Every structure is written in C-alpha cells, then in structure tokens.
C-alpha cells in the first residue's frame, strides 16, 4: 500500500473535492491562477491544470494539506 495520499486519485477527484470544500472563490485566493478566478468550471480548470505542471502541483499540495479538514467536516 502506498503512503502517497495522491496515489490512485484522479486530478478531477482532487479538484472536485477542493471545489466542494472551498468553492472557486476561496480556491482562487489560495492559488492565484486565472482558471479559478475567471468563469471557473471544473472542466476548464482541468484542461489548464493538465497542461500546467506548476499549477497542478499547487493544487495537489493544497489537497494534501486539506485532507485533515475534509475528514473533520
């Protein structure tokens, strides 16, 4: 079994969980990328994140940092 909290989870699942928990407004404040601040949708954000390594890393890092908050909800 992997200790990596991202093991086996899709980028879409990560993004959906973050949007469900924070909403796009807060996500856009936490991670300053256009796809969260201008007409954000899951699909447009996924398209950007799949092409943009640094942005995807920021989203993954926020997800890992947020796991305890998700569990507490």
PEVENMO-V351867 format. One line per field, one symbol per residue. psi: psi as a letter, one per 20 degrees, with the letter a starting at -180 (. if undefined). A space follows every 10 residues. Layout:
psi = ???
This chain:
psi = pqioiipjpq hggggggggg ghqhghghhh onqhiiiolp rgghgggghh inghgggggg gggghighgg hi.
